[in-house]
Amino acid sequence: MIELTEQEKSLLDQIELDAKALSGHEHTLQNGEQVSQLMRLLISRKAISTDRLSWFTDASYNIGGHGSSRQEIFERNGTIGEAILRHPHFLAHFRYFIHGPDLPPTVRQEFEAQVAECGQVTSGDIIPLGKFARQQVRARRLEPKKAAEEFFKLAIECGLGPETATSIREQVRTVR
């Protein structure tokens, strides 16, 4: 989780992160405004890492996005500018900006240690890193498709490029 100021923590405590839990139009509008406020604060102090922002704004980080970034998909669907931040579908992205990859903390730490142990990650390291990720998915009974996306995010945050992260993602997706 990123470090939050007291004001930001207070705002986050008021935000519903699950779009399905929003109860009606007024709640959705109020929640969207709070998300927008908190995002403006975080952006103004550069609290969100460039890796996390790139995951949203860069098409090469959106596997299956048909050449579009996540932001561009919102825009193509008619949601532009700050309206993106207020949209209920943005909540999943917002959650990632705040909390990072949705994996158990020990899995995150162990994967980060595996990457660090590699030093400069080469093509020969991709299969062992993917194997480790697959083992974690099986051992912890994680849903492979969802875990694949979260390992992609984690790999990016560990300094691996989108292509390497995609290779790990694809290995995890094959877990049965």
MORA-V818167 format. One record per helix or strand of 2 or more residues. SS is the DSSP state (A for helix, B for strand). FROM is the first residue (numbers start at 1). TO is the last residue. If there is no record, write none. Layout:
# MORA-V818167
ss=SS from=FROM to=TO
ss=SS from=FROM to=TO
This chain:
# MORA-V818167
ss=A from=6 to=14
ss=A from=19 to=21
ss=A from=24 to=44
ss=A from=50 to=57
ss=A from=59 to=61
ss=A from=70 to=76
ss=A from=82 to=86
ss=A from=88 to=99
ss=A from=105 to=118
ss=A from=123 to=139
ss=A from=144 to=157
ss=A from=162 to=173
